[in-house]
């Protein structure tokens, strides 16, 4: 049974698709499943933002197959780890938790690098291509840390 990891942001078209692609590229597909979702409904069924696609492609990762989906309570049953991009998404996901076991699965992704500091991955949606590149660098470092931990287990 593969270990399942979910990445969550607001619209599921900028940050979480990048995080999904980055982490998936670091883990063996036969042992791990990485997916992503959003806490907002605006982009359900849509591909990632073209700037996220561009940033991923220039780093050797293809995220064009991904489609936006809405975070559901049932994801607590489906996934072993849930990484959220910022404190607002964290609060939204935690509100949907049914119990302490659900809550234990959720953490801010940048807690991997800055434990307990509640550092957010900034939303690049209203920014420029360079903002997407900056987000990629943050997520690359966090996903490297996550991958190393998961591969040790």
N, C-alpha and C positions, 0 to 999 in steps of 0.2 A: 504494500500500500504506500503510494508516494506521499511525501510531506507536502501539504498545500499551503501556499502563502498568498495573501491578498494585499494589494496596494490600494489605498483609498485617497482620493482628493475630492474636490468639489464637483467638477463637471465630468471627470474621467476622460478628458481629452488633452491635458497638458502634462501634469506632474506624474499622476499614477501610471499612465501608459509608458512614460519613460522609465519609471521605477520597475515596472513589470518587465520591460524589455531588457534593462540592464541586469536585473537579478537573474532572469531566465538564462541570459548569456553566460552566467558564471556557474550554473548548476547543471548536473547531468539530468536530462529530461526523463530518464527512466526512474529516477528517484524523487523528483520534485516537480510540482505543478505551480506555476506562478500566474496569477490573474490580477485584474484590477476592476475597480468600480468607483462610482461617485455618489456623493450624498445628495446631489441635486439632479433633477430629472431632465434638464434642458437638452442634453446631448445623447440620450439613449439611442443606440443603433448607429451613431455617427462614428466615422474613423477619428483617430487623434488629430489634433490641430496640425496644420501643415508645417508649422515651425517646429513642433515636437518631432514630427516625422523626419524633417530635414536634419535636426540635431542628432537624432538617433542614427540616421543613415551615414552622416559624416563620421560617426564613431563606430561604424561597422555593424549596426543593429537595425533590423527591419521590424517596425511596429505597424506596418500598413494593414495587416490582417486584423488588428484589434478593433473592437467596436464598443462604444460606451454602454455601460449598464449601471443600473441603480443598486445601491447597497440595500440588501434585504436581511431581515433577522435570521433567515435560514442559513446565511453565510457563516454564522457562528458554528453551525453544525458541520459545514463543509470544509472550513479552513482551520488550520492549526495555528497560524500566526496572521495577525492583521496589522499592517503598518499604515498609519495615517500621516498625511503630509503637514498638517498644521493643527493648532489647538481647537479651532472651530470644527474641523472635521472630526477630531478626537471626541469633542463633546457630543456631536451629532451621532456618532457611532456608539458611544457609551450609553446614550439615552435609549438606544434600541436593545441594549444588553438585557437578557432575561435574568441573569444571576452573576455571581462573582466569577464563576468559571468562564463565562463569556468575556467579562471585563479583563481577565488576566491575559487574554489573547491579543489585546489591543495595546499598541504603543506608538508614540511618535517616532517616525523613522529616524530623525536626527538625534534621538536619544542614544542611538548606536554610537554616535560621535561625541555627543555632549550630554551624558547621563544626568537626568534630573533638571536640566536647564530649560526645558520646554522651548527649544529652538524650532521655529517653523521653516519649512521650505516655502519661500515666497511664491505666490501665484504669478506666473509670467504672462498670463492671458492678455492683459491690457498693456503689455510692454513690447519690447523689441526682440529680434532674434538673439541678441546678446544676452537677454534675460533668460531665454531658454537654455543657452549654453552654460550660464552660471548655475542654473537649476540642475543641469546634467552633471556638472562637476560635483555638486553636493551629493546628488543621488548615487553617483559612481562610488564615492568614498563610503557612503553609508551601506550600499549594497555589497561592497567588497567585504566590509566587516560582518554583515549578516551572512554572506556566503561562507566565510571562514568558520563562523560559529556552527552553521548548519552542517557543514561537511565534517566537522569534528564529532558530531553526535552519532 
